[in-house]
Amino acid sequence: MNLTFDNASKKFILDIFDKTVDSESFIVEKHAPSQRVLTLKGDEIKLRQFAGIRKGSEVFIKSDIDSLIEASDHLR
Amino acid sequence: MEFLKSLAPNIDFSSLKKIEINILPVNIINNGNINSKVIENKSGDTLQSIKINLAQLTLQETEQLKPIIKDAYSETGCIFESEAERTIKDFKEKANAPSFQEQLKYFEKIIPAKDIPLLKDCLYLKACHEAGNNIGSIKQQIWENHGSRGNNMSNLCSAGYFEAWLKPTYETLKNEESEEEAKRIFLIIYENLVSELPWTVFVSHLKSDKDVQNEVETKIERNLKYGIRFLNIHGMGKSNVEKILSVLEILAKNRNDIQKSKHEQEKHRIFVRLEIAPAEPPVLSV
């Protein structure tokens, strides 16, 4: 099974994972809005940069080519 | 699955391979699927994927869908935005090619570890270019993530310098030196090449004719100091081909020590190798 979402559905997907977006468009914890989500490299992520989530607890992935290639190493 | 069946009673979900969550634009909904909450995609009689159209779900249905997606995520281990998924699949497909793997395995052992993600980017860019895909966005991202080093390395990789020059250089060093020493010397050469591009000029749309002329002349003069008597010029795209031809005309007028030893030109690509003639020996007065 594969799971995807389109650009317009990002907020719905984030909501499923108890995340939302702050006033500067950064993804944050829904129940701790001052806590911005980080990538494995320690970067904060804006909604427009959000490309997905993979397991390994919850690894948030940015949409740039380096992040996607790095993510591909962890996928079947 | 019961919930999905309740949204689309006529669909047989038994062979479902993919769920796509969408907020579909009106023109797609109206294309025979007006008011559809679930749109199926079949291959023959077999269901391949479904698009769930959030725009058509009630608030209650949207809430009911959330745990279904979370459960599916527990099974798949990942969820991606559609465009990102396409890029990942495309990368995996291109990275499986023997030439990609061969170069990656060869160079990841001898270049600095920090450059390996960049090397993967560059090999992917090259594969996309060879497949005739649009590479503008990847080039831009390499520039944004790695700056001029990324730009230089991607240009060198796309122009074939990794296979045609860096690999033979390392092989020669290995034949003449211990492996440790060969790696040490190779790294010095590699570092100079990717940070300075000493004997190569890559012409991009961001450079004006004057920029290109200045870069060519500066590199020629600097190289001459070290006894390097050539310079390679590469350009992709019609406007860059024209730019290089115009600069070559100016150089030919300004200098009589430059000769083209190689000139490969197609409509959208040009490669010119300039050779610089040795200066006349000074006349010694007796």
Interface residues (C-beta under 8 A of the other chain):
Chain A: M1 N2 L3 T4 F5 D6 N7 A8 S9 K10 F12 I13 D15 I16 F17 F50 A51 G52 I53 R54 K55 I61 S63 D64 I65 D66 L68 I69 E70 A71 S72 L75
Chain B: L16 K17 K18 I19 E20 I21 N22 I23 L24 S49 L54 T62 K66 I69 K70 A72 Y73 E75 T76 G77 C78 I79 F80 E81 S82 E83 A84 E85 T87 I88 F91 K92 A95 P117 K120 D121 Y124 I138 Q141 I142 E144 N145
